[in-house]
Amino acid sequence: MPGLNSVMDTSLSALFAAQAGMATTGHNIANANTEGYSRQDVMFAARRPDILPYGALGRGVEVQGVRRIQNEFLTSNLRVQTSRLASYTEVDSTLYEVEAILGSVDNDHLGNALNNFFNSWSALGQPPINSTLKQDVVSSAISLVQDFHNINDSLDDMENNIEVSIQSEISNLNQLLDGVAEMNQQILSAEASGQPANDLRDQRDLLITKISEIAEVSVYEREDGSKDIILAGRTMVARDSVTHFASDYTKTSTGYQMTIVTQGHSQEVKLSNGKLEGLMTSRDVHIADVRDRLDALAENLVNQVNELHTQGRTNTSSGVAFFSGDSMHTIEVNPALEANPSMVATGRTSAEGDNTIALAIADLANVGIGGPNSQSVGDEYRALLTVVASKRNSYEFSVENQQNVVSTLKTKMASVSGVSLDEEGANMIKYQNSYNAAARIVSTVQKMYDTLMNMV
């Protein structure tokens, strides 16, 4: 027959269970604003009952453990989508800067400089020819060349800044990998008793999420609770063993390859998505494309203007090239023309009033030298602005869509793993009432003991 000791034990189990629930509730409330924290829940189970002739008599409650509420599918999907968002964002930011350097179709420095250059030739070619306007042609050419150089310098600065960011992200990535390996070691030690280290697991998952912002990551959890981190098809963290990325990388036709060193040997692994991929793509694809187009534009301008100007004659010169160079970095105005603008040719003869060369060069703004169907220098530049604007709009749209995807996943994650203060408040009242009720039973049992003792 069960006695008062059994009843007391049952009541005490309820007290301990309520205390555990209250402690976990307080822990949840305390970490409601902690980044990466997952809500925890106490798992209760009825104790094995005493089997008596008249039936099973309960022996109270036991705390089986404290679990962290997580959805691994949502977590994994969020990491993938976060990597894509980081990649799109980096490219979008770069294109925004490129667009700021070049300007819009309606308002841009280089486009205005090109217009001023061709307009100065048009003004020079209007009869009667005013030789003093040759200085305007040279001045507008110098201004145009300076704009080419300024854009080249700005793109150089962007590339240098991106390289600094790339090296910084590689360093951050290696530190985060070290952090995961350290957390694996701490979790293995903490879980040696058989109970999960919930808070340490949260901290490790937060590190992995931060890794996913830098590069797309895959995760494999071992039976012992440690997690392997797989990047670019290679296991970079295995328990407490870490492989680091080197600072060098190469561009291939299918993406980027970064160097890792394992057992003294260098290997290359392919990189996809994340900040690193976005930074590399920004510099080696999008900025490189703009640079190539501007270099081709500058070379085309030099070739077309020189082809016409070398046909020109003045009283003091003939066959003089107007520009030199073959890119926006090397383009220059002929120093002889800067020193003596009278050498600027207006016609194919030195006859007064010959304006054939001046008008032909002015027409390059709208018609290519190859004929009416060829692309003019002006059209070539406007096409570049259109391409940059189109890419910018495309990536801006991609960023907005991806932000919505990530935001939706975070909302779902918050509904599963996040701490609701209202819910925790309700739990607090529940455990408080449970504790009070159990305490009243304990008090009642004590009175029953007193009664029993007084009967002796």
C-alpha angles and dihedrals in degrees: 000000000000115000137199090278089063092049090048091050091051091051093047090053088055090051092050091046092051090048091052091048092048092048092051091046090052090048091052092049092048091053098040089116098035112120112243095008116145121208113254128216131195115233113217128189134179114254119246105276129235109255109224133174091260096044146286115323115201121239099200134257136314131201108237096185148296116270130195114231107235139153108207093192092056091044093051093046091048090054092052093048091045090055091053092047091051091051094048091045094054093050092045091051091050093049089049089056092045090050089050090052094049098034128212129306090260100041124029137130100230093044090051090047091052091049092048090050095051092040090055089056090048091051091047091051096054112107129277090045113230108206092199088070089068087080089058090053092053093044093050090048091052090049090049092050090049091053090052089051093047092052090048090051092047091051089048090053091049092051092048092049091049091052089052089050091048093053090046092052092048089053091047091048092053091048091051091050088052088050093053091049090051091048090050089056093048092047093049089052095044094047095049087101090059099253121113118251095227100178093046090050090053091052091049093049090050090055090050091050090052089050089054089059089059098040136355109268138197122203130207118188117208124215090254091061098255119126128223116215116216119194126176090352094306129106103240097172124035111173102305096341116104134193115199131213116240120229095249128084139166135218118236134181090262102040139293131322122207125198123242127180118222124173090347094306126110118231132179123226128190118247125211135179127346132083094303094054091044092051093047093046090048093056104032098038113023102030089038090053092051090047092049092050093048091047089051089047092052092046091048090050092050093047097045096045092043093048089058100035094051087061090059130101133201133177090265106028147026137189093019117163112230098203137024131201136054105237141038088263096052102033112119138164114250104267089220090062092047090053095042115021090182086079089070105113121224098178145018089253132043090239114129111258097023102140101161095113095045093051093043091054090045089054091059086081089071109013128046119234090245092069141280093308096051121097116259124223089250093050090048091055094045089051089055092052090049092051092050092046091048093050091046092052091046094052092042088056091047091050092051092049093046091048088055091050093049092044091052092050092048090051090052090047091051091051090054105033105015125102116250109202091201091054092045090049090055090048090050091056090045094053091042091054091045091051092048092049092049090047090054090054090051089050091049092049089051090055090048088053090051091050091049092049092049089055092060 
